[in-house]
Amino acid sequence: MTNRHRLWVEHDGGTIAVARWGDASSDKPPALLVHGTGFVAEVWEEVANALAANYTVYGIDRRGHGASHKPAADRYHFLDFASDVCAVVEALELTNIFGIGHSAGATDLPRMARAAGAALSDKGVAAVRGTLRRQPEFDSVITAFTRYRAAPAFADWSEDALWSYVQHGFETLPDGRVRLLCRPDIEAAMLRPIFEAIEQVYAGDERGNPFASLAGIDRPVRVATAEKSWAIYKEMAARAVALIPAASQWTFDGVGHCVAQEAPELLLQALAAFEVGAV
């Protein structure tokens, strides 16, 4: 049974929305869930409810998503998202965290250096701009659910996971229609740095490229890919393992990119195996 509560953390001129499963006053260690691009904390519902038996579980609505703030288009670089996570950790005084991230954390890993004058390819630009054509509004939650249920990207999602996304990833308008909280223009702003990273032309923002610090991570890390996921995700995972000294790899057989929403039991098995190996 869901025991979810909402928390709010003020940071960087806005508010980061956090979902908590379980009682913060318990002596259970914290687990922190970070969703992929376009989603919300509640898409972790099935995994979070299971983890709550042993952890106090927190899930972040990343900036631009869900109930979190929606800053300007130039405020969606990797260090912006990282600073939000740090702000949540500090505000909630979390320590010894079991961190679990999906998608962007496995694909936003470029080489250390950038080729002089390199820029995002025409194909990459077209992919980012294609996001702007995504349908942002539907007549009702039921209509949105039906449309997403028929979409190939969501075909293997569980009913519960898809309902959680539709119920929490949309806002209800005065006329009863519903609109994506992560609007197409916001998602496009997020995707450009990601595609630059994939094509290895990401230069960072005024703070520089943050990925050199990956080599300094000294905690156990497991980088996972899925059998049916795109080949580029597997390539980026290999780069991550090469950069992070304490990294190991895991493969989910028979499933696609959104493992937590397609086969949460497989993710829970992998988390349990990692936990045992990391002790």
ZIHU-V988936 format. One record per residue. N is the residue number from 1. RES is the residue in three letters. SS is DSSP state (H for helix, E for strand, L for the rest). OMEGA is omega in whole degrees, -180 to 180 (none if undefined). D_LAST is the distance of its C-alpha to the last C-alpha in whole Angstrom. Layout:
# ZIHU-V988936
n:res:ss:omega:d_last
N:RES:SS:OMEGA:D_LAST
N:RES:SS:OMEGA:D_LAST
This chain:
# ZIHU-V988936
n:res:ss:omega:d_last
1:MET:L:-177:29
2:THR:L:174:29
3:ASN:L:-173:28
4:ARG:E:178:28
5:HIS:E:178:30
6:ARG:E:176:31
7:LEU:E:-177:30
8:TRP:E:-180:32
9:VAL:E:179:31
10:GLU:E:-179:34
11:HIS:E:171:33
12:ASP:L:177:35
13:GLY:L:-180:38
14:GLY:E:-177:37
15:THR:E:175:35
16:ILE:E:179:31
17:ALA:E:-178:31
18:VAL:E:172:28
19:ALA:E:177:27
20:ARG:E:174:25
21:TRP:E:-179:24
22:GLY:L:-175:23
23:ASP:L:-179:24
24:ALA:L:-178:23
25:SER:L:179:24
26:SER:L:178:21
27:ASP:L:179:18
28:LYS:L:177:16
29:PRO:E:-179:14
30:PRO:E:167:16
31:ALA:E:-176:15
32:LEU:E:-177:18
33:LEU:E:179:20
34:VAL:E:-174:22
35:HIS:L:178:25
36:GLY:L:-176:27
37:THR:L:176:31
38:GLY:L:-172:33
39:PHE:L:-179:31
40:VAL:L:-177:30
41:ALA:H:-174:27
42:GLU:H:177:28
43:VAL:H:175:28
44:TRP:H:-167:24
45:GLU:H:-176:26
46:GLU:H:178:25
47:VAL:H:-178:21
48:ALA:H:179:21
49:ASN:H:179:23
50:ALA:H:-180:20
51:LEU:H:-177:17
52:ALA:L:176:19
53:ALA:L:-176:19
54:ASN:L:-177:15
55:TYR:E:160:16
56:THR:E:-168:19
57:VAL:E:178:19
58:TYR:E:175:21
59:GLY:E:-177:23
60:ILE:E:160:26
61:ASP:L:-179:29
62:ARG:L:180:29
63:ARG:L:-177:32
64:GLY:L:-177:35
65:HIS:L:170:34
66:GLY:L:-177:34
67:ALA:L:178:35
68:SER:L:-176:34
69:HIS:L:-175:37
70:LYS:L:-178:38
71:PRO:L:-179:39
72:ALA:L:-172:42
73:ALA:L:-179:41
74:ASP:L:-176:40
75:ARG:L:-179:37
76:TYR:L:175:35
77:HIS:L:-175:33
78:PHE:H:-179:29
79:LEU:H:175:29
80:ASP:H:179:31
81:PHE:H:-180:28
82:ALA:H:-180:26
83:SER:H:177:28
84:ASP:H:179:28
85:VAL:H:179:24
86:CYS:H:180:24
87:ALA:H:178:27
88:VAL:H:180:25
89:VAL:H:-179:22
90:GLU:H:-178:24
91:ALA:H:-178:27
92:LEU:L:177:24
93:GLU:L:-179:22
94:LEU:L:177:19
95:THR:L:179:16
96:ASN:L:-172:12
97:ILE:L:168:13
98:PHE:E:-176:12
99:GLY:E:-176:15
100:ILE:E:-178:16
101:GLY:E:-179:20
102:HIS:L:167:22
103:SER:L:-171:25
104:ALA:H:180:26
105:GLY:H:180:23
106:ALA:H:-175:23
107:THR:H:-177:27
108:ASP:L:-174:27
109:LEU:L:178:27
110:PRO:L:169:30
111:ARG:L:-179:30
112:MET:L:-174:31
113:ALA:L:180:34
114:ARG:L:178:37
115:ALA:L:-177:40
116:ALA:L:177:43
117:GLY:L:-178:45
118:ALA:L:180:43
119:ALA:L:179:43
120:LEU:L:-177:42
121:SER:L:177:43
122:ASP:H:178:46
123:LYS:H:178:44
124:GLY:H:178:41
125:VAL:H:180:44
126:ALA:H:179:45
127:ALA:H:178:42
128:VAL:H:-179:41
129:ARG:H:179:45
130:GLY:H:178:44
131:THR:H:-178:42
132:LEU:H:179:45
133:ARG:H:-179:47
134:ARG:L:-180:44
135:GLN:L:-176:46
136:PRO:L:-175:45
137:GLU:E:177:47
138:PHE:E:-178:47
139:ASP:L:-177:50
140:SER:L:175:47
141:VAL:H:180:44
142:ILE:H:179:45
143:THR:H:179:46
144:ALA:H:180:43
145:PHE:H:-179:41
146:THR:H:180:44
147:ARG:H:-179:44
148:TYR:H:179:40
149:ARG:H:-179:40
150:ALA:H:-178:42
151:ALA:L:-179:41
152:PRO:H:-177:39
153:ALA:H:-177:36
154:PHE:H:-173:35
155:ALA:L:-176:37
156:ASP:L:178:33
157:TRP:L:173:32
158:SER:L:178:32
159:GLU:H:-178:35
160:ASP:H:-179:32
161:ALA:H:-179:31
162:LEU:H:177:34
163:TRP:H:179:36
164:SER:H:179:33
165:TYR:H:-177:33
166:VAL:H:-178:37
167:GLN:H:-175:37
168:HIS:H:-180:35
169:GLY:L:180:36
170:PHE:E:171:40
171:GLU:E:179:42
172:THR:E:-179:45
173:LEU:L:-179:48
174:PRO:L:-178:52
175:ASP:L:179:53
176:GLY:L:176:50
177:ARG:L:178:49
178:VAL:E:-177:45
179:ARG:E:177:44
180:LEU:E:175:41
181:LEU:L:172:39
182:CYS:L:-173:38
183:ARG:L:180:41
184:PRO:H:-180:42
185:ASP:H:177:43
186:ILE:H:-179:39
187:GLU:H:177:38
188:ALA:H:178:40
189:ALA:H:177:39
190:MET:H:-172:35
191:LEU:H:-177:36
192:ARG:H:177:38
193:PRO:H:180:35
194:ILE:H:179:33
195:PHE:H:176:35
196:GLU:H:178:36
197:ALA:H:179:32
198:ILE:H:-179:33
199:GLU:L:177:36
200:GLN:L:175:35
201:VAL:L:-178:37
202:TYR:L:-180:35
203:ALA:L:-175:36
204:GLY:L:175:35
205:ASP:E:-178:37
206:GLU:L:179:38
207:ARG:L:178:35
208:GLY:E:179:34
209:ASN:L:-173:32
210:PRO:H:-165:28
211:PHE:H:175:26
212:ALA:H:-178:27
213:SER:H:179:24
214:LEU:H:-179:21
215:ALA:H:-179:21
216:GLY:H:-180:20
217:ILE:L:-177:17
218:ASP:L:177:14
219:ARG:L:177:11
220:PRO:L:-179:9
221:VAL:E:173:12
222:ARG:E:-180:13
223:VAL:E:-174:17
224:ALA:E:172:19
225:THR:E:-180:23
226:ALA:E:-176:25
227:GLU:L:-176:27
228:LYS:L:-180:30
229:SER:L:180:29
230:TRP:L:-179:32
231:ALA:H:-178:31
232:ILE:H:179:31
233:TYR:H:179:28
234:LYS:H:177:26
235:GLU:H:-180:28
236:MET:H:177:26
237:ALA:H:178:23
238:ALA:H:177:24
239:ARG:H:-180:25
240:ALA:H:-180:22
241:VAL:H:179:20
242:ALA:H:-176:22
243:LEU:H:-175:22
244:ILE:L:-173:18
245:PRO:L:-174:17
246:ALA:L:-175:13
247:ALA:E:172:14
248:SER:E:-177:14
249:GLN:E:178:17
250:TRP:E:177:17
251:THR:E:175:21
252:PHE:E:-178:22
253:ASP:L:171:25
254:GLY:L:-178:28
255:VAL:L:-180:28
256:GLY:L:-171:29
257:HIS:L:-174:27
258:CYS:L:-175:27
259:VAL:H:-176:24
260:ALA:H:-179:23
261:GLN:H:180:27
262:GLU:H:-175:28
263:ALA:L:-176:25
264:PRO:H:-180:23
265:GLU:H:177:22
266:LEU:H:178:20
267:LEU:H:180:18
268:LEU:H:176:17
269:GLN:H:180:16
270:ALA:H:179:15
271:LEU:H:178:12
272:ALA:H:179:11
273:ALA:H:179:10
274:PHE:H:-179:9
275:GLU:H:179:6
276:VAL:H:-178:6
277:GLY:H:-177:6
278:ALA:H:-178:4
279:VAL:L:none:0
